[in-house]
Amino acid sequence: MTAQQTADAELAGQPAAYWTGVAYEALIAYTRAQQAERGYTQPQFWLLRNLSKNDISPDGEGMTVSELREAMASYIRPEDDLAAEAEVLVERGWLTSDGDNRLWLTEEGEQARVRLARDAPAIRAALHEGIDDADYVVTVKVLQRLIRNAGGKAA
């Protein structure tokens, strides 16, 4: 058995949950650092996206912080304070709030969402550097299979 085969056999025996957890934390930290360098946070971007009829929102209707938290439940992190993040966006003029505490995307906010979305390809490219698309697809398929094997739903 070659050294490479031994190393691969050792890797094959390591727990996927450990490596997926390490990968998740590293990818989130990198993405958030890149966004912070550009002057915004990931939760702020998510707020804009969830309130835009041109993105995630089906109708562009305003939502409360609680409704937004529920809409983002599958990806928001425990430390994310949506109320504080929304307040920053209101101060910037990207969101407005009505008498029912519903947040609404302003025209300036929609323009900001479009501008911020342009950062995603550069962040993705940096993360995918040295990774062939075919290898990435295989990795995602393996992760989806692990999720299904664990009784989860893989989109």
DSSP file with accessible surface (Angstrom, degrees, kcal/mol):
  #  RESIDUE AA STRUCTURE BP1 BP2  ACC     N-H-->O    O-->H-N    N-H-->O    O-->H-N    TCO  KAPPA ALPHA  PHI   PSI    X-CA   Y-CA   Z-CA
    1    1 A M              0   0  174      0, 0.0     2,-0.0     0, 0.0     0, 0.0   0.000 360.0 360.0 360.0 132.9    0.0    0.0    0.0
    2    2 A T     >  -     0   0   76      1,-0.1     4,-2.3     4,-0.0     5,-0.2  -0.303 360.0-108.9 -79.1 165.5    1.4    3.4   -0.9
    3    3 A A  H  > S+     0   0   87      1,-0.2     4,-2.7     2,-0.2     5,-0.2   0.885 121.4  53.1 -59.9 -38.5    1.6    6.4    1.4
    4    4 A Q  H  > S+     0   0  121      2,-0.2     4,-2.7     1,-0.2    -1,-0.2   0.920 108.4  48.9 -64.5 -42.0   -1.2    8.0   -0.6
    5    5 A Q  H  > S+     0   0  102      2,-0.2     4,-2.5     1,-0.2    -1,-0.2   0.897 111.9  49.5 -64.7 -39.4   -3.4    5.0   -0.2
    6    6 A T  H  X S+     0   0   54     -4,-2.3     4,-2.4     2,-0.2    -2,-0.2   0.939 112.2  47.6 -63.3 -46.7   -2.7    4.9    3.5
    7    7 A A  H  X S+     0   0   42     -4,-2.7     4,-2.4     1,-0.2    -2,-0.2   0.914 113.0  48.6 -61.3 -42.3   -3.5    8.6    3.9
    8    8 A D  H  X S+     0   0   80     -4,-2.7     4,-2.6     2,-0.2    -1,-0.2   0.906 109.9  51.8 -65.1 -39.5   -6.7    8.2    1.9
    9    9 A A  H  X S+     0   0   58     -4,-2.5     4,-1.0     2,-0.2    -2,-0.2   0.899 110.5  49.0 -63.6 -39.8   -7.8    5.2    4.0
   10   10 A E  H >< S+     0   0  124     -4,-2.4     3,-0.5     1,-0.2     4,-0.4   0.925 111.6  48.6 -64.9 -43.8   -7.2    7.2    7.1
   11   11 A L  H >< S+     0   0  100     -4,-2.4     3,-1.6     1,-0.2    -2,-0.2   0.904 105.9  58.1 -61.1 -41.3   -9.3   10.1    5.7
   12   12 A A  H 3< S+     0   0   89     -4,-2.6    -1,-0.2     1,-0.3    -2,-0.2   0.789 105.2  51.6 -61.1 -26.5  -12.1    7.7    4.7
   13   13 A G  T << S+     0   0   67     -4,-1.0    -1,-0.3    -3,-0.5    -2,-0.2   0.518  87.8 103.2 -88.7  -5.1  -12.4    6.6    8.3
   14   14 A Q  S <  S-     0   0   77     -3,-1.6     2,-0.2    -4,-0.4    -3,-0.0  -0.494  84.1 -96.2 -80.5 150.8  -12.7   10.1    9.7
   15   15 A P     >  -     0   0   85      0, 0.0     4,-1.5     0, 0.0     3,-0.4  -0.441  21.1-150.0 -72.0 127.1  -16.1   11.4   10.8
   16   16 A A  H  > S+     0   0   43     -2,-0.2     4,-3.1     1,-0.2     5,-0.3   0.858  95.5  62.9 -61.0 -36.3  -17.9   13.5    8.2
   17   17 A A  H  > S+     0   0   78      1,-0.2     4,-2.0     2,-0.2    -1,-0.2   0.883 102.4  50.4 -60.4 -38.0  -19.7   15.5   10.9
   18   18 A Y  H  > S+     0   0  132     -3,-0.4     4,-2.5     2,-0.2    -1,-0.2   0.966 114.6  42.2 -62.6 -51.8  -16.3   16.8   12.1
   19   19 A W  H  X S+     0   0  119     -4,-1.5     4,-2.6     1,-0.2    -2,-0.2   0.865 113.6  51.0 -68.7 -35.6  -15.2   17.9    8.7
   20   20 A T  H  X S+     0   0   62     -4,-3.1     4,-2.7     2,-0.2    -1,-0.2   0.899 111.5  49.5 -68.5 -35.5  -18.5   19.4    7.7
   21   21 A G  H  X S+     0   0   34     -4,-2.0     4,-2.4    -5,-0.3    -2,-0.2   0.930 112.5  46.3 -66.1 -44.1  -18.6   21.4   10.9
   22   22 A V  H  X S+     0   0   59     -4,-2.5     4,-2.4     1,-0.2     5,-0.2   0.929 114.5  48.5 -63.5 -43.6  -15.0   22.7   10.4
   23   23 A A  H  X S+     0   0   45     -4,-2.6     4,-3.0     2,-0.2     5,-0.3   0.934 110.3  51.4 -62.8 -46.1  -15.8   23.5    6.8
   24   24 A Y  H  X S+     0   0  103     -4,-2.7     4,-2.7     1,-0.2     5,-0.3   0.945 112.1  45.5 -56.8 -50.5  -19.1   25.3    7.7
   25   25 A E  H  X S+     0   0   98     -4,-2.4     4,-2.4     1,-0.2    -1,-0.2   0.914 115.3  47.0 -62.7 -42.2  -17.4   27.5   10.4
   26   26 A A  H  X S+     0   0   59     -4,-2.4     4,-2.5    -5,-0.2    -1,-0.2   0.922 114.0  47.0 -66.6 -42.6  -14.4   28.3    8.1
   27   27 A L  H  X S+     0   0   82     -4,-3.0     4,-2.7    -5,-0.2     5,-0.2   0.913 114.4  46.4 -67.3 -42.4  -16.7   29.2    5.1
   28   28 A I  H  X S+     0   0   26     -4,-2.7     4,-2.9    -5,-0.3     5,-0.3   0.934 113.3  49.5 -64.8 -45.1  -19.0   31.3    7.2
   29   29 A A  H  X S+     0   0   61     -4,-2.4     4,-2.2    -5,-0.3    -2,-0.2   0.927 113.6  46.2 -61.1 -43.6  -16.1   33.2    8.8
   30   30 A Y  H  X S+     0   0   79     -4,-2.5     4,-2.5     2,-0.2    -2,-0.2   0.947 114.0  47.4 -63.8 -49.2  -14.4   33.8    5.5
   31   31 A T  H  X S+     0   0   23     -4,-2.7     4,-2.4     1,-0.2    -2,-0.2   0.935 113.8  47.4 -59.6 -45.8  -17.7   35.0    3.8
   32   32 A R  H  X S+     0   0   46     -4,-2.9     4,-2.6     1,-0.2    -1,-0.2   0.879 110.9  51.6 -66.5 -36.2  -18.6   37.3    6.7
   33   33 A A  H  X S+     0   0   48     -4,-2.2     4,-2.2    -5,-0.3    -1,-0.2   0.917 110.3  49.3 -66.0 -41.1  -15.0   38.8    6.9
   34   34 A Q  H  X S+     0   0   32     -4,-2.5     4,-0.9     1,-0.2    -2,-0.2   0.907 113.0  46.7 -63.9 -41.6  -15.2   39.5    3.2
   35   35 A Q  H ><>S+     0   0   11     -4,-2.4     5,-1.9     1,-0.2     3,-0.6   0.913 109.7  53.6 -67.3 -40.5  -18.6   41.2    3.5
   36   36 A A  H ><5S+     0   0   61     -4,-2.6     3,-1.7     1,-0.3    -2,-0.2   0.900 104.3  55.5 -61.4 -39.6  -17.4   43.2    6.6
   37   37 A E  H 3<5S+     0   0  148     -4,-2.2    -1,-0.3     1,-0.3    -2,-0.2   0.801 107.5  51.0 -61.5 -25.7  -14.4   44.5    4.5
   38   38 A R  T <<5S-     0   0   91     -4,-0.9    -1,-0.3    -3,-0.6    -2,-0.2   0.366 126.4-101.5 -94.3   0.4  -17.0   45.7    2.0
   39   39 A G  T < 5S+     0   0   42     -3,-1.7     2,-0.3     1,-0.3    -3,-0.2   0.643  87.4  77.9  95.2  18.7  -19.0   47.5    4.7
   40   40 A Y      < -     0   0    6     -5,-1.9     2,-0.3    -8,-0.1    -1,-0.3  -0.944  66.1-120.4-149.2 169.3  -22.0   45.2    5.5
   41   41 A T     >  -     0   0   43     -2,-0.3     4,-2.1     1,-0.1     5,-0.2  -0.763  26.8-115.9-110.5 160.2  -22.9   42.0    7.3
   42   42 A Q  H  > S+     0   0   20     -2,-0.3     4,-2.6     1,-0.2     5,-0.2   0.932 116.8  52.2 -60.2 -45.0  -24.3   38.8    6.1
   43   43 A P  H  > S+     0   0    1      0, 0.0     4,-2.4     0, 0.0    -1,-0.2   0.884 107.2  53.5 -61.0 -34.5  -27.5   39.3    8.1
   44   44 A Q  H  > S+     0   0    7      2,-0.2     4,-2.2     1,-0.2    -2,-0.2   0.935 109.6  47.7 -63.3 -43.4  -27.9   42.7    6.6
   45   45 A F  H  X S+     0   0   22     -4,-2.1     4,-2.6     1,-0.2    -1,-0.2   0.919 110.8  51.6 -62.7 -42.6  -27.7   41.3    3.1
   46   46 A W  H  X S+     0   0   25     -4,-2.6     4,-2.8     1,-0.2    -1,-0.2   0.893 107.1  53.5 -61.7 -39.5  -30.2   38.6    4.0
   47   47 A L  H  X S+     0   0    0     -4,-2.4     4,-1.2     2,-0.2    -1,-0.2   0.947 110.5  46.5 -59.9 -47.6  -32.6   41.2    5.3
   48   48 A L  H  X S+     0   0    0     -4,-2.2     4,-0.8     1,-0.2     3,-0.4   0.925 114.2  48.1 -59.9 -44.3  -32.4   43.1    2.0
   49   49 A R  H >< S+     0   0   75     -4,-2.6     7,-1.4     1,-0.2     8,-1.1   0.898 110.2  51.0 -63.9 -42.6  -32.9   39.8    0.0
   50   50 A N  H 3< S+     0   0    7     -4,-2.8    -1,-0.2     1,-0.2    -2,-0.2   0.694 113.8  44.9 -71.7 -17.6  -35.8   38.7    2.1
   51   51 A L  H 3< S+     0   0    3     -4,-1.2     2,-0.5    -3,-0.4    54,-0.4   0.492  93.1  96.9-101.4  -4.5  -37.6   42.0    1.6
   52   52 A S    X<> -     0   0    0     -4,-0.8     3,-1.7    -3,-0.7     5,-1.1  -0.752  59.4-155.8 -91.9 126.6  -36.9   42.3   -2.1
   53   53 A K  T 3 5S+     0   0  144     -2,-0.5    -1,-0.1     1,-0.3    -4,-0.1   0.662  98.7  60.6 -69.0 -13.5  -39.6   41.3   -4.6
   54   54 A N  T 3 5S+     0   0  103      6,-0.0    -1,-0.3     5,-0.0     2,-0.1   0.300 118.7  20.0 -94.2   8.5  -36.7   40.9   -7.0
   55   55 A D  T < 5S-     0   0   48     -3,-1.7    -5,-0.1     2,-0.3    -6,-0.1   0.006 129.9 -18.0-138.7-110.5  -35.0   38.2   -4.8
   56   56 A I  T   5S+     0   0   68     -7,-1.4    -6,-0.2    -2,-0.1    -3,-0.1   0.874 104.9  88.5 -81.8 -37.7  -36.4   36.0   -2.1
   57   57 A S      < -     0   0    6     -8,-1.1    -2,-0.3    -5,-1.1    -6,-0.1  -0.416  64.7-152.1 -65.5 129.7  -39.7   37.8   -1.2
   58   58 A P  S    S+     0   0  126      0, 0.0    -1,-0.2     0, 0.0    -5,-0.1   0.797  91.7  12.2 -72.1 -24.1  -42.5   36.6   -3.4
   59   59 A D  S    S-     0   0   95      2,-0.1    -6,-0.2    -7,-0.0     3,-0.1   0.450  93.6-118.6-134.0  -4.6  -44.4   39.9   -3.1
   60   60 A G        +     0   0   19      1,-0.2    45,-0.3    -8,-0.2    -7,-0.1   0.613  59.7 153.9  72.8  12.4  -42.1   42.6   -1.7
   61   61 A E        -     0   0   96      1,-0.1    -1,-0.2    -9,-0.1    -2,-0.1  -0.391  49.5 -99.2 -72.6 150.7  -44.5   43.0    1.3
   62   62 A G        -     0   0    0     -3,-0.1     2,-0.3    40,-0.1    42,-0.2  -0.236  39.1-161.8 -66.0 157.4  -43.0   44.3    4.5
   63   63 A M  B     -A  103   0A  39     40,-1.6    40,-3.4    38,-0.0     2,-0.1  -0.982  16.8-118.5-140.4 151.0  -42.2   41.9    7.3
   64   64 A T     >  -     0   0   32     -2,-0.3     4,-2.6    38,-0.3     5,-0.2  -0.423  36.2-106.5 -79.0 165.5  -41.6   42.1   11.1
   65   65 A V  H  > S+     0   0   33     36,-0.5     4,-3.0     1,-0.2     5,-0.2   0.912 123.2  53.2 -59.1 -40.1  -38.3   41.1   12.6
   66   66 A S  H  > S+     0   0   78      1,-0.2     4,-2.2     2,-0.2    -1,-0.2   0.917 109.4  47.5 -62.3 -42.7  -40.1   38.0   13.9
   67   67 A E  H  > S+     0   0   72      2,-0.2     4,-2.5     1,-0.2    -1,-0.2   0.901 113.0  48.8 -65.9 -38.7  -41.4   37.1   10.5
   68   68 A L  H  X S+     0   0    0     -4,-2.6     4,-1.9     2,-0.2    -2,-0.2   0.917 109.4  52.2 -66.4 -40.9  -37.9   37.7    9.0
   69   69 A R  H  < S+     0   0  102     -4,-3.0    -2,-0.2     1,-0.2    -1,-0.2   0.919 111.4  47.6 -60.8 -42.3  -36.3   35.5   11.7
   70   70 A E  H >< S+     0   0  156     -4,-2.2     3,-1.3     1,-0.2     4,-0.2   0.916 110.0  52.1 -65.3 -41.6  -38.8   32.8   10.9
   71   71 A A  H 3< S+     0   0   47     -4,-2.5     3,-0.3     1,-0.3    -1,-0.2   0.825 115.6  41.8 -63.5 -30.0  -38.1   33.1    7.1
   72   72 A M  T >X S+     0   0    0     -4,-1.9     4,-2.7     1,-0.2     3,-2.3   0.290  79.1 116.9 -99.6  10.8  -34.4   32.8    7.8
   73   73 A A  T <4 S+     0   0   70     -3,-1.3    -1,-0.2     1,-0.3    -2,-0.1   0.785  70.5  56.8 -54.8 -30.8  -34.6   30.0   10.3
   74   74 A S  T 34 S+     0   0  112     -3,-0.3    -1,-0.3    -4,-0.2    -2,-0.1   0.653 124.4  18.2 -80.1 -11.3  -32.7   27.5    8.2
   75   75 A Y  T <4 S+     0   0   67     -3,-2.3    -2,-0.2     2,-0.1    -1,-0.2   0.543  91.4 107.6-135.7  -9.8  -29.6   29.7    7.9
   76   76 A I     <  -     0   0   34     -4,-2.7    -7,-0.0    -7,-0.2     3,-0.0  -0.414  62.8-130.9 -70.5 147.7  -29.5   32.4   10.5
   77   77 A R    >   -     0   0   32      1,-0.1     3,-1.9    -2,-0.1    -1,-0.1  -0.711  18.1-114.4 -99.4 153.6  -27.0   31.9   13.3
   78   78 A P  T 3  S+     0   0  132      0, 0.0    -1,-0.1     0, 0.0    -2,-0.0   0.824 115.3  54.0 -56.1 -33.5  -27.8   32.2   17.0
   79   79 A E  T 3  S+     0   0  115      2,-0.1     2,-0.5    -3,-0.0    -3,-0.0   0.572  81.8 109.7 -80.1  -6.7  -25.5   35.3   17.4
   80   80 A D    <   -     0   0   17     -3,-1.9     2,-0.9     1,-0.1     3,-0.1  -0.583  53.7-160.9 -75.3 121.9  -27.3   37.2   14.6
   81   81 A D     >  -     0   0   87     -2,-0.5     4,-2.5     1,-0.2     5,-0.2  -0.824   9.2-177.8-104.1  91.7  -29.4   40.1   16.0
   82   82 A L  H  > S+     0   0    0     -2,-0.9     4,-2.9     1,-0.2     5,-0.2   0.845  79.6  56.5 -63.3 -34.1  -31.8   40.9   13.2
   83   83 A A  H  > S+     0   0   48      2,-0.2     4,-2.1     1,-0.2    -1,-0.2   0.944 111.3  43.0 -63.2 -45.4  -33.4   43.8   15.1
   84   84 A A  H  > S+     0   0   42      2,-0.2     4,-1.7     1,-0.2    -2,-0.2   0.907 114.9  50.0 -66.9 -40.4  -30.0   45.5   15.5
   85   85 A E  H  X S+     0   0   36     -4,-2.5     4,-1.8     1,-0.2    -2,-0.2   0.907 110.6  50.0 -65.2 -40.5  -29.0   44.8   11.9
   86   86 A A  H  X S+     0   0    4     -4,-2.9     4,-2.5     1,-0.2    -1,-0.2   0.894 105.6  57.2 -65.0 -38.0  -32.3   46.1   10.6
   87   87 A E  H  X S+     0   0  121     -4,-2.1     4,-2.5     1,-0.2    -1,-0.2   0.907 105.2  51.1 -59.8 -41.0  -31.8   49.3   12.7
   88   88 A V  H  X S+     0   0   46     -4,-1.7     4,-1.8     1,-0.2    -1,-0.2   0.921 110.5  49.0 -61.8 -42.2  -28.5   49.9   10.9
   89   89 A L  H  <>S+     0   0    0     -4,-1.8     5,-2.4     2,-0.2     6,-1.3   0.852 109.1  52.0 -70.1 -31.9  -30.3   49.5    7.5
   90   90 A V  H ><5S+     0   0   58     -4,-2.5     3,-1.3     4,-0.2    -1,-0.2   0.933 109.0  51.2 -65.6 -44.3  -33.0   51.9    8.6
   91   91 A E  H 3<5S+     0   0  139     -4,-2.5    -2,-0.2     1,-0.3    -1,-0.2   0.854 109.0  50.9 -61.7 -33.6  -30.3   54.4    9.5
   92   92 A R  T 3<5S-     0   0  104     -4,-1.8    -1,-0.3    -5,-0.2    -2,-0.2   0.588 116.0-117.1 -76.9 -13.2  -28.7   54.0    6.1
   93   93 A G  T < 5S+     0   0   30     -3,-1.3    16,-0.4    -4,-0.5    15,-0.3   0.596  86.6 114.5  85.2  12.2  -32.1   54.5    4.4
   94   94 A W  S   <S+     0   0   35     -5,-2.4    12,-2.2    14,-0.2     2,-0.3   0.701  79.6  28.4 -88.2 -22.3  -32.1   51.0    2.9
   95   95 A L  E     -B  105   0A   3     -6,-1.3     2,-0.3    10,-0.2    -2,-0.3  -0.946  66.6-161.0-130.4 157.6  -35.2   50.0    5.0
   96   96 A T  E     -B  104   0A  73      8,-2.3     8,-2.9    -2,-0.3     2,-0.4  -0.933  11.1-141.1-132.7 158.2  -38.1   51.8    6.5
   97   97 A S  E     -B  103   0A  57     -2,-0.3     6,-0.2     6,-0.2     2,-0.1  -0.958  11.6-153.0-122.7 139.4  -40.4   50.8    9.3
   98   98 A D    >   -     0   0   52      4,-2.0     3,-1.9    -2,-0.4     4,-0.0  -0.381  40.7 -86.1-100.2-175.7  -44.2   51.4    9.4
   99   99 A G  T 3  S+     0   0   79      1,-0.3    -1,-0.0     2,-0.1    -2,-0.0   0.676 126.6  56.8 -65.6 -17.9  -46.5   51.7   12.4
  100  100 A D  T 3  S-     0   0  124      2,-0.1    -1,-0.3   -36,-0.0     3,-0.1   0.193 118.6-109.3 -97.0  14.1  -47.0   48.0   12.6
  101  101 A N  S <  S+     0   0  119     -3,-1.9   -36,-0.5     1,-0.2     2,-0.4   0.762  70.0 148.1  62.0  27.6  -43.2   47.4   13.0
  102  102 A R        -     0   0   63    -38,-0.2    -4,-2.0   -40,-0.1     2,-0.4  -0.783  42.6-135.8 -91.7 135.8  -43.0   46.0    9.5
  103  103 A L  E     -AB  63  97A  10    -40,-3.4   -40,-1.6    -2,-0.4     2,-0.4  -0.751  20.2-167.0 -92.6 140.2  -39.8   46.6    7.6
  104  104 A W  E     - B   0  96A  72     -8,-2.9    -8,-2.3    -2,-0.4     2,-0.4  -0.975  22.2-119.5-128.8 141.4  -39.9   47.6    4.0
  105  105 A L  E     - B   0  95A  37    -54,-0.4   -10,-0.2    -2,-0.4     2,-0.1  -0.622  29.2-147.8 -78.1 130.3  -37.2   47.8    1.4
  106  106 A T     >  -     0   0   29    -12,-2.2     4,-2.4    -2,-0.4     5,-0.2  -0.465  29.2-104.8 -89.3 170.7  -36.6   51.3    0.0
  107  107 A E  H  > S+     0   0  122      1,-0.2     4,-2.4     2,-0.2     5,-0.2   0.915 126.3  51.6 -60.9 -40.0  -35.4   52.0   -3.5
  108  108 A E  H  > S+     0   0  107    -15,-0.3     4,-2.3     1,-0.2    -1,-0.2   0.877 108.4  52.0 -63.3 -36.5  -32.0   52.8   -2.1
  109  109 A G  H  > S+     0   0    0    -16,-0.4     4,-2.7     2,-0.2    -2,-0.2   0.890 108.1  50.2 -67.2 -38.5  -32.1   49.4   -0.3
  110  110 A E  H  X S+     0   0   22     -4,-2.4     4,-2.3     2,-0.2    -2,-0.2   0.924 110.9  49.2 -66.2 -41.4  -32.9   47.6   -3.6
  111  111 A Q  H  X S+     0   0  102     -4,-2.4     4,-2.3     1,-0.2    -2,-0.2   0.910 111.7  49.5 -63.4 -39.3  -30.0   49.4   -5.3
  112  112 A A  H  X S+     0   0    0     -4,-2.3     4,-3.4     2,-0.2     5,-0.3   0.913 108.0  53.9 -65.2 -42.7  -27.8   48.4   -2.4
  113  113 A R  H  X S+     0   0   25     -4,-2.7     4,-2.3     1,-0.2    -2,-0.2   0.933 110.4  46.6 -57.8 -45.7  -29.0   44.7   -2.6
  114  114 A V  H  X S+     0   0   53     -4,-2.3     4,-0.9     2,-0.2    -1,-0.2   0.930 114.4  47.5 -62.3 -44.1  -28.1   44.6   -6.3
  115  115 A R  H >< S+     0   0  117     -4,-2.3     3,-0.8     1,-0.2     4,-0.3   0.931 113.2  47.3 -63.8 -45.8  -24.7   46.2   -5.6
  116  116 A L  H >< S+     0   0   14     -4,-3.4     3,-1.9     1,-0.2     4,-0.4   0.858 103.5  62.4 -67.1 -34.0  -23.9   43.8   -2.7
  117  117 A A  H >< S+     0   0   35     -4,-2.3     3,-1.1     1,-0.3    -1,-0.2   0.784  90.7  68.8 -62.7 -24.7  -25.0   40.8   -4.7
  118  118 A R  T << S+     0   0  171     -4,-0.9     4,-0.5    -3,-0.8    -1,-0.3   0.671  89.9  63.9 -68.6 -15.3  -22.2   41.6   -7.1
  119  119 A D  T <> S+     0   0   34     -3,-1.9     4,-2.0    -4,-0.3     3,-0.4   0.766  83.8  78.1 -76.0 -26.2  -19.7   40.6   -4.4
  120  120 A A  H <> S+     0   0   54     -3,-1.1     4,-3.0    -4,-0.4     5,-0.3   0.876  87.7  53.3 -57.5 -45.0  -20.8   37.0   -4.3
  121  121 A P  H  > S+     0   0   85      0, 0.0     4,-2.7     0, 0.0    -1,-0.2   0.904 110.4  47.7 -60.8 -37.8  -19.0   35.8   -7.4
  122  122 A A  H  > S+     0   0   55     -4,-0.5     4,-2.1    -3,-0.4    -2,-0.2   0.910 113.4  47.5 -68.4 -39.9  -15.6   37.1   -6.2
  123  123 A I  H  X S+     0   0   11     -4,-2.0     4,-2.1     2,-0.2    -1,-0.2   0.939 114.1  47.4 -65.4 -44.3  -16.2   35.5   -2.7
  124  124 A R  H  X S+     0   0  115     -4,-3.0     4,-2.3     1,-0.2    -2,-0.2   0.927 110.0  53.0 -61.1 -45.1  -17.2   32.2   -4.4
  125  125 A A  H  X S+     0   0   60     -4,-2.7     4,-0.5    -5,-0.3    -1,-0.2   0.905 108.8  49.3 -59.9 -42.0  -14.2   32.3   -6.7
  126  126 A A  H >< S+     0   0   39     -4,-2.1     3,-0.8     1,-0.2    -1,-0.2   0.916 113.2  46.6 -64.2 -41.6  -11.8   32.8   -3.8
  127  127 A L  H 3< S+     0   0   51     -4,-2.1    -2,-0.2     1,-0.2    -1,-0.2   0.829 114.8  46.9 -69.1 -31.7  -13.4   29.9   -1.9
  128  128 A H  H >< S+     0   0   28     -4,-2.3     3,-2.5    -5,-0.2    -1,-0.2   0.408  79.2 136.2 -92.3   3.0  -13.4   27.6   -5.0
  129  129 A E  T << S+     0   0  159     -3,-0.8     3,-0.1    -4,-0.5    -3,-0.1  -0.245  78.4   9.5 -55.1 128.6   -9.8   28.4   -6.0
  130  130 A G  T 3  S+     0   0   87      1,-0.2     2,-0.6     0, 0.0    -1,-0.3   0.528 102.7 114.6  80.1   5.3   -8.0   25.2   -7.0
  131  131 A I    <   -     0   0   75     -3,-2.5    -1,-0.2     4,-0.0     2,-0.1  -0.940  62.6-136.6-113.5 117.4  -11.2   23.1   -6.9
  132  132 A D     >  -     0   0   95     -2,-0.6     4,-2.3     1,-0.1     3,-0.2  -0.427  18.6-123.8 -67.0 142.0  -12.4   21.7  -10.2
  133  133 A D  H  > S+     0   0  104      1,-0.2     4,-2.7     2,-0.2     5,-0.2   0.873 112.7  55.1 -56.2 -38.7  -16.2   22.1  -10.8
  134  134 A A  H  > S+     0   0   56      1,-0.2     4,-2.2     2,-0.2    -1,-0.2   0.915 108.5  47.5 -62.9 -40.9  -16.5   18.3  -11.3
  135  135 A D  H  > S+     0   0   98      2,-0.2     4,-2.5     1,-0.2    -1,-0.2   0.895 111.2  51.8 -65.4 -39.6  -14.8   17.7   -7.9
  136  136 A Y  H  X S+     0   0   93     -4,-2.3     4,-2.7     2,-0.2    -2,-0.2   0.935 109.1  49.8 -62.4 -44.6  -17.1   20.3   -6.3
  137  137 A V  H  X S+     0   0   68     -4,-2.7     4,-2.6     1,-0.2    -2,-0.2   0.925 110.8  49.6 -61.0 -43.6  -20.2   18.6   -7.8
  138  138 A V  H  X S+     0   0   84     -4,-2.2     4,-2.5     1,-0.2    -1,-0.2   0.930 110.6  51.1 -61.2 -43.3  -19.0   15.2   -6.5
  139  139 A T  H  X S+     0   0   76     -4,-2.5     4,-2.6     2,-0.2    -2,-0.2   0.930 110.7  47.4 -60.2 -46.5  -18.5   16.7   -3.1
  140  140 A V  H  X S+     0   0   44     -4,-2.7     4,-2.9     1,-0.2    -1,-0.2   0.923 111.7  50.8 -63.5 -41.0  -22.0   18.2   -3.0
  141  141 A K  H  X S+     0   0  130     -4,-2.6     4,-2.2     2,-0.2    -1,-0.2   0.897 110.3  49.5 -64.0 -39.7  -23.5   14.9   -4.1
  142  142 A V  H  X S+     0   0   78     -4,-2.5     4,-2.6     2,-0.2    -1,-0.2   0.933 111.6  49.0 -63.8 -44.9  -21.7   13.0   -1.4
  143  143 A L  H  X S+     0   0   65     -4,-2.6     4,-2.5     1,-0.2    -2,-0.2   0.916 109.9  51.7 -61.1 -42.1  -22.9   15.6    1.2
  144  144 A Q  H  X S+     0   0   58     -4,-2.9     4,-2.5     2,-0.2    -1,-0.2   0.908 110.2  49.1 -61.3 -39.4  -26.4   15.2   -0.1
  145  145 A R  H  X S+     0   0  144     -4,-2.2     4,-3.1     2,-0.2    -2,-0.2   0.921 109.6  51.1 -66.9 -42.0  -26.2   11.4    0.2
  146  146 A L  H  X S+     0   0   73     -4,-2.6     4,-1.6     2,-0.2    -2,-0.2   0.919 110.3  50.7 -59.2 -42.2  -24.8   11.7    3.8
  147  147 A I  H  <>S+     0   0   74     -4,-2.5     5,-2.8     2,-0.2     3,-0.2   0.940 112.4  45.1 -61.7 -47.9  -27.7   14.0    4.6
  148  148 A R  H ><5S+     0   0  120     -4,-2.5     3,-1.8     1,-0.2    -2,-0.2   0.912 110.5  54.3 -63.5 -40.6  -30.3   11.6    3.2
  149  149 A N  H 3<5S+     0   0  106     -4,-3.1    -1,-0.2     1,-0.3    -2,-0.2   0.815 106.6  52.8 -61.9 -29.1  -28.5    8.7    5.0
  150  150 A A  T 3<5S-     0   0   89     -4,-1.6    -1,-0.3    -3,-0.2    -2,-0.2   0.393 125.6-103.7 -86.4   2.8  -28.9   10.6    8.3
  151  151 A G  T < 5S+     0   0   71     -3,-1.8    -3,-0.2     1,-0.3    -2,-0.1   0.561  81.0 127.1  88.3   9.3  -32.6   11.0    7.6
  152  152 A G      < -     0   0   37     -5,-2.8     2,-0.6    -6,-0.2    -1,-0.3  -0.331  63.8-104.7 -91.9 176.7  -32.4   14.6    6.5
  153  153 A K        -     0   0  206     -2,-0.1     2,-0.6    -3,-0.1    -5,-0.0  -0.913  25.6-160.0-105.9 123.3  -33.7   16.3    3.4
  154  154 A A              0   0   26     -2,-0.6   -10,-0.0   -10,-0.1   -11,-0.0  -0.911 360.0 360.0-101.9 121.1  -31.2   17.3    0.8
  155  155 A A              0   0  130     -2,-0.6    -1,-0.0     0, 0.0   -11,-0.0  -0.110 360.0 360.0 -62.3 360.0  -32.5   19.9   -1.5
